[in-house]
Amino acid sequence: MKRVIIGITGATGTIYGWRLMEMLREEGETEIHLVMSASAKLTLKMEHDIDPGYINSLAHEVHAPGNIGASISSGSFSSAGMIIAPCSIKTMSNIAMGNTGDLISRAADVILKERRKLVIAIRETPLHAGHLENLIKLANLGSVIFPPVPAFYNRPKTLEEIVDQSCMRMLDQLEINLETAPRWGEEGGVPAVGQKGASVQSV
Ligand SMILES: Cc1cc2nc3c(=O)[nH]c(=O)nc-3n(C[C@H](O)[C@H](O)[C@H](O)COP(=O)(O)O)c2cc1C
């Protein structure tokens, strides 16, 4: 079974983190390691009437954010990669600067040094030059900068459809290809521009 680390931080959009885990559970071929920051727990409470116990139950192993000695803080722990969704500016900046004082930033730093896949679903707007400089640093270190920006060509009707499309694309980055949203130009998906019934119309 491959392993994936999911980090959830205190940026708005905690749904991305738990929906990723629900999708991986539906897939059933991935061992999920979860670490949630203290702020993520606060934000989750503000955003959803959801039992934090349910979020934990989606993971095969839950790591405390202060547990620097957890398995995922070592390069010898093999994994397909890590997705931080949503990722706050604080955690993103810590990773960019090599400040690894908590488990999310330490696990992310390990992923980078081991040349594995790190997907950062940064969630803030607008961004100032300092944010952008840190994001450039991370991009140069090989991480995938993945702001969860919705697509509209698939004509989403619900929040879930918007979230699922971004989550599917995040998992694509780890070569976990699920069909939880339409894919452009594919059968059963969204017709490519120019095909009959294409969703993008010229104005
Ligand atoms: C409801 C709520 C929404 C927030 N949204 C964001 C956000 O979108 N982006 C961000 O960078 N910080 C956001 N914050 C602030 C972070 O939670 C805060 O910077 C925190 O220290 C991040 O810590 P963490 O990275 O350890 O989770 C939000 C805070 C709250 C309470």
The ligand as an SDF file (V2000), in Angstrom:
LIG
                    3D

 31 33  0  0  0  0  0  0  0  0999 V2000
  -11.5400   31.3370   10.0930 C   0  0  0  0  0  0  0  0  0  0  0  0
  -10.0900   31.5650    9.7820 C   0  0  0  0  0  0  0  0  0  0  0  0
   -9.7020   31.6220    8.4710 C   0  0  0  0  0  0  0  0  0  0  0  0
   -8.3700   31.8070    8.1310 C   0  0  0  0  0  0  0  0  0  0  0  0
   -8.0160   31.8180    6.8130 N   0  0  0  0  0  0  0  0  0  0  0  0
   -6.7120   31.9060    6.4700 C   0  0  0  0  0  0  0  0  0  0  0  0
   -6.3280   31.7880    5.1140 C   0  0  0  0  0  0  0  0  0  0  0  0
   -7.1400   31.6050    4.2130 O   0  0  0  0  0  0  0  0  0  0  0  0
   -5.0060   31.8270    4.8250 N   0  0  0  0  0  0  0  0  0  0  0  0
   -4.0460   31.9740    5.7960 C   0  0  0  0  0  0  0  0  0  0  0  0
   -2.8690   31.9900    5.4580 O   0  0  0  0  0  0  0  0  0  0  0  0
   -4.3920   32.0980    7.0960 N   0  0  0  0  0  0  0  0  0  0  0  0
   -5.6990   32.0500    7.4660 C   0  0  0  0  0  0  0  0  0  0  0  0
   -6.0650   32.1390    8.7890 N   0  0  0  0  0  0  0  0  0  0  0  0
   -5.0340   32.3920    9.8020 C   0  0  0  0  0  0  0  0  0  0  0  0
   -4.2680   31.1360   10.2110 C   0  0  0  0  0  0  0  0  0  0  0  0
   -5.1510   30.2360   10.8630 O   0  0  0  0  0  0  0  0  0  0  0  0
   -3.1240   31.5340   11.1460 C   0  0  0  0  0  0  0  0  0  0  0  0
   -2.1550   32.2850   10.4480 O   0  0  0  0  0  0  0  0  0  0  0  0
   -2.4900   30.3700   11.8330 C   0  0  0  0  0  0  0  0  0  0  0  0
   -1.4420   30.8350   12.6520 O   0  0  0  0  0  0  0  0  0  0  0  0
   -1.9340   29.3610   10.8640 C   0  0  0  0  0  0  0  0  0  0  0  0
   -1.2830   28.3600   11.6050 O   0  0  0  0  0  0  0  0  0  0  0  0
   -0.9790   26.9390   10.9830 P   0  0  0  0  0  0  0  0  0  0  0  0
   -0.2890   27.1420    9.6880 O   0  0  0  0  0  0  0  0  0  0  0  0
   -0.0740   26.2990   12.0000 O   0  0  0  0  0  0  0  0  0  0  0  0
   -2.2510   26.2190   10.8570 O   0  0  0  0  0  0  0  0  0  0  0  0
   -7.4060   31.9780    9.1500 C   0  0  0  0  0  0  0  0  0  0  0  0
   -7.8040   31.9290   10.4790 C   0  0  0  0  0  0  0  0  0  0  0  0
   -9.1330   31.7280   10.7950 C   0  0  0  0  0  0  0  0  0  0  0  0
   -9.5300   31.6880   12.2450 C   0  0  0  0  0  0  0  0  0  0  0  0
  1  2  1  0
  2  3  1  0
  2 30  2  0
  3  4  2  0
  4  5  1  0
  4 28  1  0
  5  6  2  0
  6  7  1  0
  6 13  1  0
  7  8  2  0
  7  9  1  0
  9 10  1  0
 10 11  2  0
 10 12  1  0
 12 13  2  0
 13 14  1  0
 14 15  1  0
 14 28  1  0
 15 16  1  0
 16 17  1  0
 16 18  1  0
 18 19  1  0
 18 20  1  0
 20 21  1  0
 20 22  1  0
 22 23  1  0
 23 24  1  0
 24 25  2  0
 24 26  1  0
 24 27  1  0
 28 29  2  0
 29 30  1  0
 30 31  1  0
M  END
$$$$
